[in-house]
Amino acid sequence: MNWKTSIPLVLAVVFGLLAAKAARDLVLRSPRSAGAAEARGPRLVVARTDLSPGTALTEKHLRIMELPADQVPDRSFRSVAEAIGRVLLRPVFKDQPIDESLLAPPGTAAGPQALVPQGMRAVTIEINEVSGVGGLVVPGSTVDVVCTIPDDGGGRPVTRTIVQNVKVLAVGQRLAAASDDGETSLAKSATLLVTPRQAEEIELATNAGRTRLALRSPLDGAENAGGGVTLSDLFGLALRPAGAPVAQVAHTPATRPSTPVIETAVALPQTRPAESVRVRTVRRHTVELISGGQVTQVEFELPSSPPDAPREENHEASTAEP
């Protein structure tokens, strides 16, 4: 190659590289690039994987991750050592930043007891697919406890809401939300977070009758002021008190109406011509009584006017209904 031709080519390549480097330096020093670098934010402690409530954090649960400045939560951790040993109060998902609002106070022991706030109690009740709302109740749900008692003291069953708007702490031994393996739907118990008074009410109700859970919206905090429901409320009837006699209700079949029998006066032999004899008209009814599935017939006499003669003789000729 002729040197006169190659020298301009080499110079062109060198100047091109110098121009590219100068352009790169100019871009890096521009305000836009500086703002993008600043938006990358600090390096924070995040969860390495999904974690359940009650978990005591260890180094294997945590890692450092750089997050944008607008995603940095308050009271977050910049060092893994600061979060080791703390216990989670709520579920944490992968790459979620760890902050103080998710953790129990320092020194809290790991396990479910870390999830029970001061002054509250955790109470477990037995459930099945029906009383547990078909397996739809999961940790974190809000429920009411409804109980049916066979005797309210008056011999009548009553259904009443025992406690309202309480949080489900666990279903079975699961403290986190349900997964797709169906474990929650097969759980036989639910643990509720209640006050000491509510714990006593639930214990009494479960021993006196049948309890079930009623799932409610987490946005619904209204209290039900109802006093319970009895059979009389349900059907709009006034039920008799316990021990009261059953009222006898007369039933007259449409095919065999009860017809009063009216007796007519008859002439009697005049053994005493001086004395007059009046015959009283007698009215009788035959009715059917239904009691306990049994049908009986009862015949009774209707009241009649008292005789106005000094002497009377009654001649009754009634025909009883078959």
C-alpha positions as CSV (number, residue, x, y, z in Angstrom):
1,M,0.0,0.0,0.0
2,N,1.2,3.5,-0.8
3,W,2.2,5.4,2.3
4,K,0.7,8.6,0.8
5,T,-2.7,6.8,0.9
6,S,-2.4,5.0,4.3
7,I,-1.4,8.0,6.3
8,P,-4.7,9.9,5.8
9,L,-6.7,6.8,6.6
10,V,-4.9,6.2,9.9
11,L,-5.4,9.8,10.8
12,A,-9.1,9.6,10.1
13,V,-9.5,6.5,12.3
14,V,-7.6,8.2,15.2
15,F,-9.6,11.4,14.9
16,G,-12.8,9.3,14.8
17,L,-11.9,7.5,18.1
18,L,-11.1,10.8,19.7
19,A,-14.4,12.3,18.7
20,A,-16.4,9.3,20.0
21,K,-14.6,9.5,23.4
22,A,-15.3,13.2,23.6
23,A,-19.0,12.6,22.8
24,R,-19.2,9.9,25.5
25,D,-17.7,12.2,28.1
26,L,-20.1,14.9,27.2
27,V,-23.1,12.7,27.6
28,L,-22.0,11.4,31.0
29,R,-21.5,14.9,32.3
30,S,-24.9,16.1,31.1
31,P,-27.6,17.0,33.8
32,R,-29.9,14.3,32.5
33,S,-27.4,11.5,33.1
34,A,-26.6,12.9,36.5
35,G,-30.4,12.8,37.4
36,A,-30.7,9.2,36.2
37,A,-27.7,8.2,38.3
38,E,-29.2,9.9,41.4
39,A,-32.6,8.1,40.8
40,R,-30.9,4.8,41.2
41,G,-31.0,5.5,45.0
42,P,-29.3,3.7,47.9
43,R,-28.6,0.1,48.5
44,L,-31.2,-1.4,50.9
45,V,-31.9,-4.7,52.7
46,V,-34.6,-6.8,50.9
47,A,-36.1,-10.2,51.3
48,R,-34.3,-12.9,49.3
49,T,-37.5,-15.0,49.1
50,D,-41.1,-15.0,50.4
51,L,-41.2,-15.1,54.2
52,S,-44.1,-16.0,56.6
53,P,-45.1,-14.1,59.7
54,G,-43.3,-15.2,62.8
55,T,-40.0,-15.9,61.0
56,A,-36.8,-14.8,62.7
57,L,-34.6,-13.2,60.0
58,T,-31.2,-14.7,59.3
59,E,-28.6,-13.9,56.7
60,K,-30.0,-16.5,54.3
61,H,-33.3,-14.6,54.2
62,L,-31.8,-11.2,53.3
63,R,-29.7,-9.5,50.6
64,I,-28.7,-6.0,49.5
65,M,-30.4,-4.5,46.5
66,E,-30.2,-1.1,44.9
67,L,-33.5,0.6,44.6
68,P,-34.8,3.9,43.0
69,A,-34.9,6.8,45.4
70,D,-38.7,7.0,45.2
71,Q,-39.1,3.4,46.4
72,V,-37.2,3.7,49.6
73,P,-39.5,3.1,52.6
74,D,-39.2,5.0,55.9
75,R,-37.1,3.3,58.6
76,S,-35.5,0.8,56.2
77,F,-32.3,-1.0,56.7
78,R,-29.0,-0.4,54.9
79,S,-27.1,-3.3,56.5
80,V,-28.1,-6.9,56.7
81,A,-26.6,-7.1,60.2
82,E,-29.2,-4.6,61.5
83,A,-32.2,-6.9,60.5
84,I,-30.7,-10.2,61.6
85,G,-32.6,-11.7,64.6
86,R,-35.8,-9.6,64.2
87,V,-39.1,-11.4,63.8
88,L,-41.6,-10.6,61.0
89,L,-45.2,-9.6,61.9
90,R,-46.6,-9.8,58.4
91,P,-45.9,-11.8,55.2
92,V,-43.0,-10.4,53.2
93,F,-42.5,-11.1,49.5
94,K,-39.3,-11.6,47.4
95,D,-37.3,-8.4,46.9
96,Q,-39.6,-6.4,49.3
97,P,-37.6,-3.9,51.4
98,I,-37.4,-4.7,55.1
99,D,-38.5,-1.8,57.4
100,E,-39.4,-1.4,61.0
101,S,-43.2,-1.6,60.4
102,L,-42.8,-5.3,59.4
103,L,-40.9,-6.3,62.5
104,A,-41.7,-7.1,66.1
105,P,-39.9,-5.2,68.8
106,P,-36.3,-6.3,69.4
107,G,-36.0,-9.4,71.7
108,T,-39.3,-10.9,70.6
109,A,-39.2,-14.7,70.3
110,A,-39.9,-16.3,67.0
111,G,-43.1,-18.1,66.4
112,P,-46.9,-17.4,66.5
113,Q,-46.7,-15.6,69.9
114,A,-44.9,-12.8,68.2
115,L,-48.1,-12.1,66.3
116,V,-50.3,-11.6,69.4
117,P,-50.3,-7.9,70.4
118,Q,-50.2,-6.9,74.0
119,G,-53.6,-7.2,75.7
120,M,-55.0,-9.7,73.0
121,R,-55.4,-13.4,73.0
122,A,-55.2,-16.2,70.3
123,V,-58.1,-18.6,70.5
124,T,-58.5,-21.7,68.3
125,I,-61.9,-23.1,67.3
126,E,-62.8,-26.3,65.4
127,I,-64.0,-25.8,61.8
128,N,-64.9,-27.9,58.8
129,E,-65.7,-27.2,55.2
130,V,-69.1,-25.8,56.1
131,S,-68.4,-23.9,59.3
132,G,-65.1,-22.6,57.8
133,V,-66.9,-21.0,54.9
134,G,-66.0,-23.7,52.4
135,G,-62.2,-23.2,53.0
136,L,-62.3,-19.6,51.9
137,V,-61.2,-18.3,55.3
138,V,-57.4,-17.6,55.2
139,P,-55.0,-15.9,57.6
140,G,-55.7,-12.2,57.6
141,S,-59.4,-12.6,56.9
142,T,-62.0,-10.8,59.1
143,V,-64.8,-12.9,60.5
144,D,-67.8,-13.1,62.9
145,V,-68.4,-16.1,65.1
146,V,-72.1,-17.2,65.0
147,C,-73.4,-19.8,67.5
148,T,-76.7,-21.8,67.6
149,I,-77.7,-22.8,71.1
150,P,-80.5,-25.5,71.4
151,D,-82.0,-24.1,74.6
152,D,-82.1,-20.4,75.4
153,G,-83.5,-21.1,78.9
154,G,-87.1,-21.2,77.7
155,G,-86.8,-24.4,75.8
156,R,-86.3,-22.7,72.4
157,P,-83.3,-22.7,70.1
158,V,-81.6,-19.4,69.3
159,T,-78.9,-18.3,66.9
160,R,-76.7,-15.3,67.9
161,T,-73.5,-13.6,66.8
162,I,-71.1,-14.1,69.6
163,V,-68.1,-12.0,68.5
164,Q,-67.7,-9.7,65.5
165,N,-65.0,-8.3,63.3
166,V,-62.1,-10.4,64.6
167,K,-59.0,-11.2,62.6
168,V,-58.0,-14.8,61.6
169,L,-54.5,-15.3,62.8
170,A,-53.9,-18.8,61.4
171,V,-55.8,-21.6,59.6
172,G,-54.5,-24.9,60.8
173,Q,-50.8,-24.2,61.3
174,R,-50.6,-21.8,58.4
175,L,-49.8,-18.2,59.3
176,A,-49.6,-16.9,55.8
177,A,-52.0,-16.6,52.9
178,A,-53.2,-19.8,51.3
179,S,-51.3,-21.4,48.5
180,D,-52.5,-23.6,45.7
181,D,-51.8,-26.9,47.4
182,G,-55.2,-27.0,49.1
183,E,-53.9,-27.3,52.6
184,T,-56.0,-24.5,53.9
185,S,-59.3,-26.0,52.6
186,L,-58.5,-29.2,54.6
187,A,-57.7,-27.4,57.8
188,K,-59.7,-28.4,60.9
189,S,-59.1,-25.3,63.0
190,A,-58.9,-21.6,62.8
191,T,-57.1,-19.3,65.3
192,L,-58.7,-16.0,66.0
193,L,-57.2,-12.8,67.5
194,V,-59.6,-11.6,70.2
195,T,-59.8,-9.8,73.5
196,P,-59.8,-11.8,76.8
197,R,-63.6,-11.2,77.2
198,Q,-64.2,-12.5,73.6
199,A,-62.1,-15.5,74.4
200,E,-64.4,-16.4,77.3
201,E,-67.6,-15.9,75.1
202,I,-66.2,-18.1,72.4
203,E,-65.3,-20.9,74.8
204,L,-68.8,-20.9,76.4
205,A,-70.5,-20.8,73.0
206,T,-68.5,-23.8,71.6
207,N,-69.4,-25.9,74.6
208,A,-73.1,-24.9,74.6
209,G,-73.9,-25.1,70.9
210,R,-72.7,-25.3,67.4
211,T,-70.4,-22.5,66.1
212,R,-69.5,-21.3,62.6
213,L,-67.5,-18.5,61.0
214,A,-69.1,-15.8,58.9
215,L,-66.7,-14.1,56.5
216,R,-66.9,-10.3,56.2
217,S,-65.4,-7.6,54.1
218,P,-62.2,-6.0,55.5
219,L,-63.8,-2.7,54.7
220,D,-66.9,-3.4,56.8
221,G,-66.3,-2.5,60.5
222,A,-70.0,-2.1,61.4
223,E,-71.3,-3.9,64.5
224,N,-74.5,-5.9,64.4
225,A,-76.7,-4.8,67.2
226,G,-79.2,-7.7,66.8
227,G,-80.1,-9.8,69.7
228,G,-80.2,-13.1,67.9
229,V,-82.9,-15.0,66.0
230,T,-85.4,-17.6,67.4
231,L,-87.8,-19.8,65.5
232,S,-90.7,-17.4,66.4
233,D,-88.7,-14.6,64.8
234,L,-87.9,-16.7,61.8
235,F,-91.4,-17.8,61.0
236,G,-93.3,-14.9,62.6
237,L,-95.0,-17.1,65.2
238,A,-95.7,-16.8,68.9
239,L,-94.3,-20.0,70.2
240,R,-95.8,-21.5,73.4
241,P,-93.6,-21.4,76.6
242,A,-91.9,-24.6,77.7
243,G,-94.4,-26.9,79.5
244,A,-97.5,-25.1,78.3
245,P,-100.4,-27.5,77.2
246,V,-101.0,-27.9,73.6
247,A,-104.0,-26.0,72.4
248,Q,-106.8,-28.3,71.2
249,V,-107.8,-27.2,67.6
250,A,-111.0,-28.5,66.2
251,H,-110.9,-29.7,62.7
252,T,-114.1,-30.2,60.7
253,P,-113.6,-32.1,57.5
254,A,-115.1,-30.5,54.4
255,T,-116.5,-33.9,53.3
256,R,-118.3,-34.5,56.5
257,P,-119.6,-31.3,58.0
258,S,-120.7,-31.3,61.6
259,T,-124.4,-30.7,61.5
260,P,-126.3,-29.9,64.8
261,V,-129.1,-32.4,65.5
262,I,-132.3,-30.6,66.5
263,E,-134.8,-32.7,68.4
264,T,-138.5,-32.0,68.0
265,A,-141.2,-32.2,70.6
266,V,-143.1,-35.5,70.8
267,A,-146.4,-36.3,72.5
268,L,-146.2,-38.4,75.6
269,P,-148.9,-40.5,77.2
270,Q,-151.0,-38.4,79.5
271,T,-150.5,-40.3,82.8
272,R,-151.1,-37.1,84.7
273,P,-153.6,-34.9,82.9
274,A,-153.2,-32.1,85.4
275,E,-149.5,-31.7,84.7
276,S,-148.0,-30.3,81.5
277,V,-144.7,-31.7,80.2
278,R,-142.3,-29.7,78.0
279,V,-139.6,-31.4,75.9
280,R,-136.3,-29.5,75.7
281,T,-134.5,-29.2,72.4
282,V,-130.9,-30.5,72.6
283,R,-128.1,-29.4,70.2
284,R,-125.0,-31.5,69.9
285,H,-121.7,-31.1,67.9
286,T,-119.3,-33.8,66.9
287,V,-115.7,-32.6,66.1
288,E,-112.4,-34.2,65.2
289,L,-109.3,-33.3,67.2
290,I,-105.8,-33.8,65.8
291,S,-103.0,-34.0,68.4
292,G,-99.6,-35.6,67.8
293,G,-100.7,-37.1,64.6
294,Q,-103.7,-38.9,66.1
295,V,-107.3,-38.1,65.2
296,T,-110.0,-38.4,67.9
297,Q,-113.7,-37.5,67.8
298,V,-115.4,-35.6,70.6
299,E,-119.1,-34.9,71.1
300,F,-120.3,-32.0,73.2
301,E,-123.6,-30.3,73.9
302,L,-124.4,-26.8,73.1
303,P,-126.0,-24.7,75.8
304,S,-129.7,-24.3,75.6
305,S,-132.4,-22.0,77.2
306,P,-133.5,-23.0,80.8
307,P,-137.0,-24.5,80.9
308,D,-139.9,-22.2,81.9
309,A,-142.3,-25.0,83.0
310,P,-142.5,-26.2,86.6
311,R,-141.5,-29.7,85.5
312,E,-139.5,-30.9,82.6
313,E,-138.3,-34.1,81.2
314,N,-135.4,-34.4,78.7
315,H,-135.7,-36.7,75.9
316,E,-132.5,-36.7,73.8
317,A,-132.3,-38.4,70.5
318,S,-129.1,-37.2,68.9
319,T,-127.3,-38.9,66.1
320,A,-123.5,-39.1,66.7
321,E,-121.5,-38.6,63.6
322,P,-119.6,-41.7,62.6
